[in-house]
Amino acid sequence: MACTTILAGKLATADGSTLVARNEDFGHAYNPKRFVVVEPDQQPRAYQAVTNKAKFALPANPLRYTAVPEIPAVAKRMGVWAEAGINAANVTMSATETSTANPRVLGIDPLVKQGVGEEDLVTLVLPYIHSAREGVQLLGKYLAKYGTYESNGVAFSDKDEVWYMETIGGHHWVAQRVPDDCYVVAPNWFAVTDFDFRSQDAMASNDLEQLIHDHHLNVDGGDRYNLRHIFGSHNDSDYRYNIPRQWYVQRLFNPGANVQPDDPDLPFARRPEHKLTIEDVKYALSSHYQHTPYDPYSDLGTPAQQHAFRPIGLQRNSEVHILQIRSDVPEKLAGICWLAFGPNAYNALAPFYTNVTATPEAYRNTEEHFNIANMYWLTHALATIGDEHPKRYEAAIEEMKQNTIAAGRHILLTTDVDAAGLDGEVLENKLTAANDQIAAQAHKLAMKCLGSMVETGSLQIRLNY
């Protein structure tokens, strides 16, 4: 039911920014999401999870941060699930990439029913950190103290570093810094491979290396630690559900590599053959094995091949975020949340400044039931029509995607220049106005696409004479 994560270091991207990106997927087609700013006075000091009723006392000095939580009506039933954001210190967090573990480690360190989980993590950590490393360290303290009830991967970044952290059993964890010139793909199974406990670019719970030795977990033997072999799952379902997604993204970013969709030893990090862009990451997170026999929309494969592997972009995408920290603009303009709601094959990515106190209404006030004014529901309308005849509507969808991201980029470029000399409330008002303009363009272009699809589809209705 779960997500796909892509991370990129500052030397792996075309503009030198760090990227943390993830599809948030859900158990069924509809999971209305919204985009909000959480001010310090809105952050709880005493937090109680809905999932397991666990209670946590929080510090008294939170930073402002953005989030992509459940809508209020759903949050009452399920919890906040803040999922992703950028705080006032330009630190990002995306949580979580649901992961896997094997029974050996779960027998040693069982999961903890009253621990922390995806519902809680962004709320508990993001408002209190000033660097990506701090994020790893703070979450590590929570895991040691409270434990967790699930296996998860969590990503952090600032303008210089990107870290991927994975929980191990109930209380243990490991974190690996993404090399500056590399990207990472994490598809719902244990991601970290070769690990050096003494590296400055690696962190782990204090007793993890000793735990490996004491319980004879190093199946490769010797002094090498391949954590995917030690802690990860090796199930038949991984070959259908997880490995092919990692294979396909590595195929996109490293077309010269001889990678196969059933290779369980694909590397944790790779140097891309070209510098990555926002558009590259969005395409990958929207993908369904295009140009292969495994694409459900293609005529290249047999029916069995077309449904052999779980795609990355599918009907259960709730939202996709690309958290970008730029280094070629002033810090006050550096944080950008690129965001789209609903199934990724049919949505368009829009960029939003995060140094603001309010988000655009079409992205903020999502309702529980269908309303065409909400970007979330508008995307589902496009997907519902488009999926019936994907080739018929391909041109309209592609035009919307291209024009939306182009309009967003243009507004960012002009606003970066106009806002460079501003500060305080004047700056926030300027960035808020830019966000509103971007949202208005995105909604307008999506409505134009919907209208085009209706007009084209109406000519094909069989009920005619």
MARROTOR-620023 format. One line per 3 residues: their letters; for each residue x negated, y, z negated of N, C-alpha, C. Coordinates in steps of 0.2 Angstrom, whole numbers. Layout:
# residues N
A	X/Y/Z/X/Y/Z/X/Y/Z ~ ... .
END
This chain:
# residues 465
MAC	-4/-6/0/0/0/0/-4/6/0 ~ -11/6/0/-15/11/-2/-19/15/3 ~ -24/19/1/-26/25/5/-33/23/9 .
TTI	-35/28/12/-41/28/16/-45/34/14 ~ -52/33/12/-56/39/11/-62/40/16 ~ -63/46/17/-69/48/21/-73/53/18 .
LAG	-79/53/17/-83/58/14/-89/60/19 ~ -91/66/18/-97/68/23/-101/73/19 ~ -108/72/19/-113/76/16/-114/82/21 .
KLA	-117/87/18/-118/94/21/-122/94/27 ~ -127/89/28/-131/88/34/-128/84/39 ~ -122/81/38/-118/76/42/-113/80/46 .
TAD	-111/86/44/-106/90/47/-109/96/51 ~ -105/98/56/-107/103/61/-108/109/58 ~ -105/111/53/-105/118/50/-109/118/43 .
GST	-111/112/41/-115/112/35/-111/112/28 ~ -104/111/29/-100/110/23/-100/103/21 ~ -98/102/15/-96/96/12/-89/94/13 .
LVA	-87/88/14/-80/86/15/-78/80/11 ~ -73/80/8/-69/75/4/-63/74/7 ~ -61/68/10/-55/68/14/-51/61/12 .
RNE	-45/61/12/-41/55/10/-34/55/12 ~ -32/49/15/-25/48/16/-22/46/9 ~ -16/49/7/-13/47/1/-7/42/4 .
DFG	-7/36/3/-2/32/6/3/29/0 ~ 9/27/2/14/25/-3/17/18/-1 ~ 21/16/-6/23/9/-5/29/8/0 .
HAY	32/14/2/37/14/7/37/20/11 ~ 41/21/15/40/27/20/41/34/17 ~ 45/35/12/46/42/10/43/43/3 .
NPK	39/48/2/36/50/-4/35/57/-4 ~ 40/61/-5/39/69/-4/34/72/-8 ~ 30/76/-5/24/79/-8/24/86/-7 .
RFV	21/90/-12/20/97/-11/13/99/-13 ~ 12/106/-11/5/109/-12/6/115/-16 ~ 2/115/-22/3/120/-27/-3/122/-30 .
VVE	-3/128/-33/-8/130/-38/-6/129/-45 ~ -11/127/-49/-9/126/-56/-14/131/-60 ~ -10/136/-63/-14/141/-67/-16/138/-74 .
PDQ	-21/141/-77/-23/139/-83/-17/138/-88 ~ -13/143/-88/-7/143/-93/-2/138/-91 ~ -2/135/-86/2/129/-84/-1/122/-85 .
QPR	-7/122/-86/-11/116/-88/-9/113/-95 ~ -7/107/-96/-5/105/-102/-11/104/-107 ~ -10/105/-113/-15/104/-118/-14/97/-122 .
AYQ	-8/95/-121/-7/88/-124/-3/85/-118 ~ -6/80/-115/-4/76/-109/-2/69/-110 ~ 4/68/-108/7/61/-108/9/58/-102 .
AVT	6/52/-100/7/49/-94/14/46/-94 ~ 17/46/-88/24/43/-87/23/35/-86 ~ 18/33/-83/17/26/-81/17/22/-87 .
NKA	13/24/-92/11/19/-98/12/23/-104 ~ 15/29/-104/16/33/-110/10/35/-114 ~ 4/34/-111/-3/35/-115/-3/43/-116 .
KFA	-6/45/-121/-7/52/-123/-14/54/-123 ~ -15/60/-121/-22/63/-121/-22/70/-123 ~ -27/72/-127/-28/79/-129/-33/82/-124 .
LPA	-31/88/-122/-35/91/-117/-39/97/-119 ~ -44/99/-116/-48/105/-119/-44/111/-118 ~ -46/117/-121/-42/123/-121/-44/128/-116 .
NPL	-49/126/-111/-51/131/-107/-51/128/-99 ~ -45/127/-97/-45/124/-90/-46/130/-85 ~ -49/128/-79/-49/132/-73/-43/132/-69 .
RYT	-41/137/-65/-36/136/-60/-38/131/-55 ~ -33/127/-52/-35/122/-47/-29/121/-43 ~ -30/119/-37/-24/117/-32/-23/109/-33 .
AVP	-17/107/-31/-15/100/-32/-10/98/-26 ~ -9/92/-25/-4/89/-21/0/84/-24 ~ 4/87/-29/8/82/-33/14/80/-31 .
EIP	18/75/-34/25/74/-33/29/80/-34 ~ 35/80/-31/40/85/-32/43/84/-39 ~ 45/89/-42/48/89/-49/53/83/-50 .
AVA	57/82/-46/62/77/-47/59/70/-48 ~ 54/69/-43/51/63/-43/46/62/-49 ~ 42/68/-51/38/68/-56/41/66/-63 .
KRM	47/68/-64/50/66/-70/51/58/-71 ~ 51/55/-65/52/47/-65/45/44/-65 ~ 40/47/-61/34/43/-59/28/47/-62 .
GVW	28/53/-64/22/57/-66/20/61/-61 ~ 15/65/-63/12/71/-59/9/68/-52 ~ 4/64/-53/1/61/-47/-2/67/-43 .
AEA	-7/71/-46/-9/77/-43/-14/76/-37 ~ -17/70/-37/-20/67/-31/-26/71/-28 ~ -26/78/-27/-32/81/-24/-32/88/-25 .
GIN	-38/91/-26/-38/99/-26/-45/101/-26 ~ -45/108/-27/-51/112/-27/-50/117/-33 ~ -55/117/-38/-54/121/-43/-57/128/-42 .
AAN	-57/133/-47/-59/139/-46/-67/140/-46 ~ -70/134/-48/-77/134/-47/-80/131/-40 ~ -75/130/-36/-76/127/-29/-79/120/-30 .
VTM	-76/116/-34/-77/109/-35/-71/105/-33 ~ -72/100/-29/-66/96/-27/-65/89/-30 ~ -59/87/-30/-58/80/-33/-53/77/-29 .
SAT	-53/70/-27/-48/67/-24/-48/60/-27 ~ -41/58/-30/-41/52/-34/-33/50/-33 ~ -33/44/-31/-38/39/-30/-38/35/-24 .
ETS	-43/31/-22/-44/26/-17/-43/19/-21 ~ -37/17/-21/-36/10/-24/-40/5/-22 ~ -44/2/-26/-49/-3/-25/-48/-10/-27 .
TAN	-53/-14/-27/-52/-21/-28/-58/-23/-33 ~ -57/-28/-37/-62/-31/-41/-61/-39/-41 ~ -66/-42/-43/-66/-50/-43/-64/-52/-50 .
PRV	-62/-58/-50/-60/-61/-57/-66/-62/-62 ~ -72/-62/-59/-78/-63/-64/-78/-57/-68 ~ -78/-51/-65/-79/-45/-69/-72/-43/-73 .
LGI	-67/-45/-71/-60/-44/-74/-60/-48/-80 ~ -63/-54/-80/-63/-58/-86/-68/-56/-91 ~ -73/-52/-89/-78/-49/-94/-75/-43/-97 .
DPL	-72/-39/-93/-69/-32/-95/-62/-31/-92 ~ -57/-34/-96/-50/-33/-93/-48/-26/-92 ~ -43/-25/-88/-40/-19/-87/-36/-17/-94 .
VKQ	-35/-11/-95/-32/-8/-101/-25/-5/-99 ~ -20/-8/-102/-13/-6/-100/-12/2/-102 ~ -15/4/-108/-14/11/-110/-20/15/-108 .
GVG	-23/13/-103/-29/18/-100/-27/23/-96 ~ -31/26/-92/-30/31/-87/-29/28/-81 ~ -26/32/-76/-25/29/-69/-24/35/-64 .
EED	-22/33/-58/-21/38/-53/-16/43/-55 ~ -11/42/-58/-6/47/-60/-9/52/-64 ~ -15/51/-68/-17/56/-73/-24/59/-71 .
LVT	-28/56/-66/-35/58/-66/-37/65/-64 ~ -33/68/-59/-35/75/-57/-33/79/-62 ~ -27/78/-65/-25/83/-71/-30/83/-77 .
LVL	-33/77/-78/-37/76/-84/-44/79/-83 ~ -46/79/-76/-53/80/-75/-54/87/-71 ~ -51/88/-65/-53/93/-61/-53/100/-64 .
PYI	-48/102/-69/-48/109/-72/-54/110/-76 ~ -58/105/-78/-64/106/-83/-71/105/-80 ~ -72/105/-74/-78/103/-71/-81/109/-67 .
HSA	-88/110/-67/-91/115/-63/-96/112/-58 ~ -96/106/-57/-100/103/-52/-97/96/-50 ~ -99/93/-45/-97/86/-43/-100/81/-48 .
REG	-106/82/-50/-109/78/-55/-106/78/-62 ~ -104/84/-64/-100/85/-70/-93/81/-70 ~ -90/81/-64/-84/77/-63/-85/69/-64 .
VQL	-91/67/-61/-92/60/-63/-93/59/-70 ~ -97/63/-73/-99/62/-80/-92/63/-85 ~ -88/67/-83/-82/68/-88/-77/62/-87 .
LGK	-76/60/-81/-72/54/-79/-75/48/-83 ~ -82/47/-82/-85/42/-86/-84/42/-93 ~ -83/47/-96/-82/48/-103/-75/45/-105 .
YLA	-70/47/-100/-63/45/-101/-63/37/-100 ~ -66/35/-96/-66/28/-94/-69/24/-100 ~ -74/26/-103/-77/23/-109/-73/23/-115 .
KYG	-69/29/-116/-65/30/-122/-58/26/-121 ~ -55/27/-115/-48/25/-115/-48/19/-110 ~ -52/18/-106/-52/12/-101/-47/14/-95 .
TYE	-46/10/-91/-41/11/-85/-37/5/-84 ~ -31/5/-81/-27/0/-80/-27/-2/-72 ~ -32/0/-68/-32/-1/-61/-39/0/-59 .
SNG	-41/-3/-53/-47/-2/-50/-46/3/-45 ~ -51/8/-45/-50/14/-41/-57/17/-39 ~ -57/21/-33/-62/25/-31/-60/32/-32 .
VAF	-65/36/-34/-63/44/-35/-69/48/-31 ~ -67/53/-28/-72/57/-25/-73/64/-28 ~ -79/67/-28/-80/73/-30/-85/77/-25 .
SDK	-84/83/-25/-89/87/-21/-90/94/-23 ~ -96/97/-22/-97/104/-22/-100/106/-16 ~ -103/112/-16/-106/115/-9/-112/111/-7 .
DEV	-115/107/-12/-121/104/-11/-121/96/-11 ~ -116/93/-15/-116/86/-16/-109/83/-15 ~ -109/77/-13/-103/73/-13/-105/66/-17 .
WYM	-100/65/-21/-101/59/-25/-95/54/-24 ~ -96/47/-24/-91/43/-24/-92/38/-30 ~ -86/38/-34/-86/34/-41/-81/29/-40 .
ETI	-83/23/-43/-79/17/-43/-78/14/-50 ~ -72/13/-52/-71/9/-58/-72/2/-58 ~ -75/-1/-63/-77/-8/-63/-74/-11/-70 .
GGH	-69/-15/-69/-65/-18/-75/-62/-13/-78 ~ -61/-14/-85/-57/-9/-89/-61/-3/-91 ~ -67/-3/-92/-71/2/-95/-77/4/-91 .
HWV	-79/1/-86/-86/2/-83/-85/5/-77 ~ -90/8/-74/-90/12/-68/-97/13/-65 ~ -97/15/-59/-103/17/-55/-101/23/-50 .
AQR	-107/27/-49/-106/32/-45/-112/33/-40 ~ -111/34/-34/-116/35/-29/-116/42/-26 ~ -121/46/-25/-121/52/-21/-121/50/-14 .
VPD	-117/53/-10/-117/52/-3/-123/55/0 ~ -128/52/3/-134/56/6/-131/61/11 ~ -135/67/10/-133/73/14/-132/72/21 .
DCY	-135/68/24/-135/67/32/-130/61/33 ~ -126/59/29/-122/53/30/-114/54/29 ~ -110/49/31/-103/49/29/-102/42/26 .
VVA	-96/42/23/-94/36/19/-87/34/21 ~ -85/28/22/-78/26/23/-76/21/18 ~ -71/22/14/-69/18/9/-62/16/10 .
PNW	-60/9/12/-54/7/13/-51/2/9 ~ -50/4/2/-46/-1/-3/-50/-7/-5 ~ -57/-7/-4/-60/-12/-7/-67/-9/-10 .
FAV	-71/-13/-14/-77/-10/-17/-81/-8/-12 ~ -84/-2/-12/-87/2/-7/-95/2/-8 ~ -97/3/-14/-104/4/-15/-108/-3/-14 .
TDF	-114/-2/-10/-118/-8/-9/-124/-8/-13 ~ -130/-7/-10/-136/-6/-13/-136/-1/-18 ~ -138/-2/-24/-138/2/-30/-145/2/-34 .
DFR	-147/8/-35/-153/9/-39/-152/12/-46 ~ -152/8/-51/-150/11/-58/-154/17/-60 ~ -160/17/-57/-165/23/-59/-165/29/-55 .
SQD	-161/29/-49/-161/34/-45/-157/40/-48 ~ -160/46/-46/-156/52/-48/-150/53/-44 ~ -149/49/-39/-143/50/-35/-138/44/-36 .
AMA	-139/41/-42/-134/36/-44/-133/37/-52 ~ -127/35/-54/-125/35/-61/-120/29/-62 ~ -120/27/-68/-116/21/-70/-115/21/-78 .
SND	-110/17/-80/-109/17/-87/-115/14/-90 ~ -116/15/-97/-123/14/-100/-125/7/-100 ~ -121/2/-101/-123/-5/-101/-121/-9/-95 .
LEQ	-120/-6/-89/-118/-9/-83/-124/-14/-81 ~ -130/-12/-81/-135/-16/-78/-136/-22/-83 ~ -136/-21/-89/-136/-27/-94/-130/-31/-94 .
LIH	-124/-29/-92/-119/-33/-91/-120/-38/-85 ~ -123/-35/-80/-124/-39/-74/-129/-45/-76 ~ -134/-43/-80/-139/-49/-82/-136/-54/-87 .
DHH	-132/-51/-92/-130/-55/-97/-125/-60/-94 ~ -121/-58/-89/-115/-63/-87/-117/-66/-80 ~ -123/-65/-78/-126/-69/-72/-122/-67/-66 .
LNV	-120/-60/-65/-116/-58/-60/-120/-57/-53 ~ -126/-56/-53/-130/-54/-47/-130/-60/-42 ~ -126/-61/-38/-125/-67/-34/-131/-67/-29 .
DGG	-134/-61/-27/-140/-61/-22/-146/-63/-26 ~ -146/-63/-32/-153/-64/-36/-158/-59/-35 ~ -163/-59/-39/-169/-54/-39/-167/-48/-42 .
DRY	-170/-43/-40/-169/-36/-42/-165/-31/-38 ~ -162/-34/-33/-158/-30/-28/-151/-31/-31 ~ -147/-25/-31/-140/-25/-33/-136/-23/-28 .
NLR	-132/-27/-25/-127/-26/-20/-120/-26/-24 ~ -118/-20/-26/-112/-20/-30/-106/-22/-27 ~ -105/-22/-21/-99/-25/-17/-99/-32/-18 .
HIF	-105/-35/-18/-106/-43/-19/-104/-44/-26 ~ -107/-40/-31/-106/-42/-38/-99/-40/-41 ~ -96/-35/-39/-90/-33/-42/-84/-33/-37 .
GSH	-85/-33/-31/-79/-33/-26/-76/-39/-25 ~ -70/-39/-21/-66/-44/-19/-69/-47/-13 ~ -67/-54/-12/-69/-57/-6/-63/-61/-4 .
NDS	-57/-58/-3/-51/-61/-1/-50/-62/6 ~ -46/-67/8/-44/-67/15/-40/-60/18 ~ -36/-58/13/-33/-51/15/-37/-46/16 .
DYR	-43/-46/14/-48/-40/15/-50/-40/22 ~ -50/-46/26/-52/-46/33/-46/-43/37 ~ -40/-43/35/-34/-40/38/-33/-33/36 .
YNI	-34/-31/30/-31/-25/27/-37/-20/26 ~ -43/-22/24/-48/-17/22/-54/-16/27 ~ -57/-22/29/-63/-21/33/-62/-18/40 .
PRQ	-56/-20/43/-55/-17/50/-55/-9/50 ~ -52/-6/44/-52/1/44/-59/4/44 ~ -63/1/40/-70/3/39/-74/2/46 .
WYV	-73/-3/49/-76/-5/55/-74/1/61 ~ -67/2/61/-65/7/66/-68/14/65 ~ -68/16/59/-71/23/58/-79/23/60 .
QRL	-82/18/58/-89/17/60/-90/17/67 ~ -85/14/70/-86/13/78/-85/20/81 ~ -80/24/78/-79/31/81/-86/35/80 .
FNP	-88/35/74/-94/40/72/-101/37/74 ~ -101/30/75/-107/27/77/-106/22/83 ~ -104/25/89/-102/21/94/-108/16/97 .
GAN	-114/18/95/-119/14/97/-121/8/93 ~ -118/8/87/-119/2/82/-115/-4/84 ~ -118/-9/83/-114/-16/85/-110/-18/79 .
VQP	-105/-15/77/-101/-17/72/-95/-21/74 ~ -93/-25/69/-87/-30/71/-82/-29/66 ~ -75/-30/67/-70/-29/63/-69/-34/57 .
DDP	-73/-39/57/-73/-44/52/-80/-45/48 ~ -84/-40/49/-90/-40/45/-89/-37/38 ~ -90/-41/33/-89/-39/26/-95/-35/23 .
DLP	-101/-35/27/-107/-31/25/-108/-25/29 ~ -103/-22/31/-104/-15/34/-107/-10/29 ~ -111/-6/30/-115/-2/25/-110/3/22 .
FAR	-112/5/16/-108/10/12/-108/17/15 ~ -114/19/18/-115/25/21/-119/24/27 ~ -117/29/32/-121/29/39/-122/36/41 .
RPE	-127/37/45/-129/43/48/-125/43/54 ~ -120/48/55/-116/48/61/-121/50/67 ~ -119/48/73/-122/49/79/-121/56/82 .
HKL	-116/60/79/-115/67/81/-113/70/74 ~ -114/77/74/-112/80/68/-104/80/68 ~ -101/79/62/-94/78/61/-91/85/60 .
TIE	-85/85/63/-80/91/62/-74/89/58 ~ -70/94/57/-63/93/54/-59/89/58 ~ -59/90/65/-55/86/70/-57/79/70 .
DVK	-64/78/69/-66/71/69/-63/67/63 ~ -63/70/58/-61/66/52/-53/65/52 ~ -50/71/54/-42/70/55/-41/64/60 .
YAL	-44/64/66/-43/59/71/-44/52/67 ~ -49/51/64/-51/45/61/-45/43/56 ~ -43/48/52/-38/46/47/-31/46/50 .
SSH	-30/47/56/-24/46/59/-24/40/64 ~ -29/37/64/-30/32/69/-26/25/68 ~ -25/22/74/-22/15/74/-25/11/79 .
YQH	-32/11/79/-36/7/83/-35/8/90 ~ -34/15/92/-34/17/99/-40/14/103 ~ -38/13/109/-43/10/114/-46/3/112 .
TPY	-42/-1/108/-44/-8/107/-37/-12/107 ~ -38/-18/108/-32/-23/108/-28/-22/102 ~ -30/-19/96/-27/-19/90/-22/-14/89 .
DPY	-21/-9/94/-17/-3/93/-10/-6/95 ~ -5/-5/90/2/-7/90/5/-3/96 ~ 3/3/98/6/7/104/3/5/111 .
SDL	-2/1/111/-6/-1/117/-4/-7/121 ~ -5/-7/127/-3/-13/131/-10/-18/132 ~ -15/-16/129/-21/-19/130/-21/-26/126 .
GTP	-18/-27/121/-18/-33/117/-12/-37/117 ~ -12/-43/114/-6/-47/114/-2/-45/108 ~ 4/-47/107/8/-45/101/4/-47/94 .
AQQ	1/-53/94/-3/-55/88/-8/-50/87 ~ -12/-48/92/-18/-43/91/-15/-36/89 ~ -10/-34/92/-7/-27/90/-5/-27/83 .
HAF	-4/-32/80/-2/-32/73/-7/-36/68 ~ -13/-37/71/-18/-41/67/-20/-37/61 ~ -21/-30/61/-25/-27/56/-21/-21/54 .
RPI	-21/-19/48/-18/-13/45/-21/-7/47 ~ -17/-3/51/-20/4/53/-21/9/48 ~ -25/14/49/-26/19/45/-21/24/45 .
GLQ	-19/27/50/-13/31/51/-7/26/52 ~ -2/27/47/4/23/47/10/26/44 ~ 16/23/44/22/27/42/22/28/35 .
RNS	17/25/31/17/26/24/12/31/21 ~ 9/35/26/5/41/24/10/46/21 ~ 8/48/15/12/53/12/9/60/13 .
EVH	3/61/13/-1/67/15/-8/65/16 ~ -12/69/20/-19/69/21/-22/75/19 ~ -27/75/16/-31/81/14/-38/81/16 .
ILQ	-41/86/18/-48/86/19/-51/92/15 ~ -54/91/9/-56/96/5/-63/99/7 ~ -64/105/9/-70/107/12/-73/113/8 .
IRS	-79/112/6/-83/118/3/-88/120/8 ~ -87/126/10/-91/129/15/-97/133/12 ~ -103/133/16/-109/136/13/-111/142/17 .
DVP	-107/144/23/-109/149/27/-104/155/26 ~ -101/155/20/-96/161/18/-97/163/11 ~ -95/168/9/-96/170/1/-92/164/-3 .
EKL	-94/163/-9/-91/158/-13/-83/159/-14 ~ -81/165/-14/-74/167/-15/-70/165/-9 ~ -73/163/-3/-69/161/2/-71/153/4 .
AGI	-75/150/0/-78/144/2/-73/138/2 ~ -69/138/-3/-64/132/-3/-58/132/1 ~ -58/127/6/-52/126/10/-49/119/9 .
CWL	-43/119/9/-39/113/9/-35/112/15 ~ -38/108/19/-34/106/26/-29/101/24 ~ -23/102/26/-17/98/23/-12/96/29 .
AFG	-10/90/29/-4/89/33/0/83/29 ~ 7/84/30/11/79/26/14/74/31 ~ 16/68/28/19/63/32/15/59/36 .
PNA	17/54/41/13/50/45/8/54/49 ~ 2/52/49/-3/56/52/-3/56/59 ~ -1/50/62/-1/50/70/4/56/72 .
YNA	8/59/68/13/64/71/13/70/67 ~ 7/71/63/7/78/60/1/82/62 ~ 1/88/60/-4/93/62/-8/96/56 .
LAP	-14/96/56/-18/99/50/-18/106/50 ~ -17/109/44/-17/116/43/-22/118/38 ~ -26/123/38/-31/125/33/-28/130/28 .
FYT	-30/129/22/-27/134/17/-33/136/12 ~ -34/143/11/-38/145/6/-36/143/-1 ~ -41/141/-5/-38/138/-12/-40/144/-17 .
NVT	-43/149/-16/-44/155/-21/-38/159/-21 ~ -32/156/-22/-25/160/-22/-21/158/-28 ~ -16/161/-29/-12/160/-35/-5/157/-33 .
ATP	-4/156/-26/2/154/-24/1/150/-17 ~ 5/145/-15/4/142/-9/11/143/-5 ~ 10/142/2/16/144/6/22/140/5 .
EAY	28/143/5/34/140/3/36/133/7 ~ 34/133/13/36/127/17/32/121/15 ~ 26/122/11/22/117/9/23/116/1 .
RNT	26/121/-2/26/121/-9/33/118/-12 ~ 38/120/-9/45/119/-11/48/113/-7 ~ 45/107/-7/48/101/-4/53/99/-8 .
EEH	59/97/-5/65/94/-8/65/87/-8 ~ 69/84/-12/69/76/-12/72/73/-6 ~ 77/77/-3/80/74/3/79/79/9 .
FNI	81/76/15/79/79/21/81/87/21 ~ 76/91/23/77/98/24/72/100/29 ~ 74/102/35/69/104/41/65/110/39 .
ANM	66/113/34/62/119/32/56/117/29 ~ 56/111/26/50/108/23/45/104/28 ~ 39/106/28/34/103/32/34/95/31 .
YWL	35/93/25/35/86/24/41/82/28 ~ 47/85/28/52/82/31/52/83/39 ~ 50/89/41/49/90/48/44/85/51 .
THA	39/83/48/34/78/51/38/72/51 ~ 42/70/46/45/63/47/50/63/53 ~ 53/69/54/58/69/60/54/68/66 .
LAT	48/71/67/44/70/73/42/63/73 ~ 40/60/68/38/53/68/43/48/70 ~ 49/49/67/55/45/68/57/45/76 .
IGD	57/50/79/58/51/86/52/48/90 ~ 46/50/88/40/49/92/39/41/92 ~ 40/38/87/38/31/87/42/27/92 .
EHP	48/29/93/52/25/98/49/24/105 ~ 46/30/107/43/30/114/37/34/113 ~ 31/32/110/25/35/109/22/38/115 .
KRY	22/35/121/19/37/127/23/43/130 ~ 30/43/129/34/48/132/33/55/128 ~ 31/54/122/31/61/118/23/62/116 .
EAA	19/58/119/12/59/117/9/66/119 ~ 11/69/125/9/76/126/11/81/122 ~ 17/81/120/20/86/115/17/85/108 .
IEE	16/79/106/12/79/99/5/81/100 ~ 1/79/105/-5/82/106/-6/89/106 ~ -1/92/110/-1/100/110/0/103/103 .
MKQ	5/100/100/6/103/93/0/102/89 ~ -4/96/89/-10/95/84/-15/100/86 ~ -16/101/93/-22/106/95/-20/113/93 .
NTI	-14/115/95/-12/122/94/-12/124/86 ~ -10/119/82/-10/121/75/-16/122/72 ~ -21/117/74/-28/118/71/-31/124/74 .
AAG	-30/125/80/-33/131/83/-31/137/80 ~ -24/138/79/-21/144/76/-24/145/69 ~ -25/139/65/-27/139/58/-35/142/58 .
RHI	-39/139/63/-46/141/63/-46/148/65 ~ -42/151/70/-43/158/71/-41/162/66 ~ -36/161/62/-34/165/56/-39/165/51 .
LLT	-43/159/50/-48/158/45/-54/163/47 ~ -56/163/54/-61/167/56/-60/174/55 ~ -54/176/57/-53/184/56/-52/186/49 .
TDV	-49/181/45/-48/183/38/-55/183/34 ~ -60/178/36/-66/178/33/-70/185/34 ~ -69/188/39/-72/194/41/-69/200/37 .
DAA	-62/200/37/-58/205/34/-59/205/26 ~ -60/199/23/-59/198/16/-66/198/13 ~ -72/198/17/-78/198/14/-80/203/9 .
GLD	-77/209/10/-79/214/5/-74/215/0 ~ -69/211/-1/-63/212/-6/-65/207/-12 ~ -61/209/-17/-62/205/-23/-55/206/-27 .
GEV	-55/202/-33/-49/202/-37/-42/201/-34 ~ -38/205/-36/-31/204/-34/-30/205/-26 ~ -34/210/-24/-33/212/-17/-36/206/-13 .
LEN	-41/203/-15/-44/197/-11/-38/192/-11 ~ -36/190/-17/-31/185/-18/-25/186/-13 ~ -22/192/-13/-17/194/-9/-18/193/-1 .
KLT	-24/195/0/-27/194/7/-27/187/9 ~ -29/182/5/-30/175/6/-23/172/6 ~ -19/174/2/-12/172/1/-8/173/8 .
AAN	-9/180/10/-6/182/17/-8/177/22 ~ -15/176/22/-17/172/28/-14/165/27 ~ -14/162/21/-11/155/21/-4/155/23 .
DQI	0/161/21/7/161/24/8/161/31 ~ 3/165/34/3/165/42/1/159/45 ~ -4/155/42/-5/148/44/1/144/44 .
AAQ	4/144/38/10/139/37/15/141/42 ~ 16/147/43/22/149/48/20/147/55 ~ 14/147/57/12/145/63/13/137/64 .
AHK	11/134/58/11/127/58/19/124/59 ~ 23/128/55/30/126/55/33/128/62 ~ 31/133/65/34/135/72/32/130/77 .
LAM	25/128/77/23/124/82/26/117/81 ~ 27/115/75/31/108/74/38/108/76 ~ 41/114/75/48/115/78/48/115/85 .
KCL	43/118/88/43/118/95/42/111/98 ~ 38/107/95/37/100/97/43/96/96 ~ 47/97/90/53/94/89/58/95/95 .
GSM	58/102/97/63/104/102/61/101/109 ~ 55/100/110/53/97/116/54/90/117 ~ 53/87/111/55/79/111/62/78/111 .
VET	67/82/108/74/82/109/76/83/116 ~ 73/88/119/75/89/126/73/84/131 ~ 67/81/130/64/76/134/68/69/133 .
GSL	69/68/127/73/62/125/80/62/127 ~ 83/68/127/90/68/129/91/66/136 ~ 87/67/140/87/65/147/87/57/148 .
QIR	85/54/143/84/46/143/90/43/140 ~ 94/46/137/100/43/133/104/38/138 ~ 105/32/136/108/27/140/115/28/140 .
LNY	118/32/136/125/33/136/127/39/141 ~ 127/37/147/128/42/152/132/38/158 ~ 135/42/162/139/40/168/139/44/174 .
END
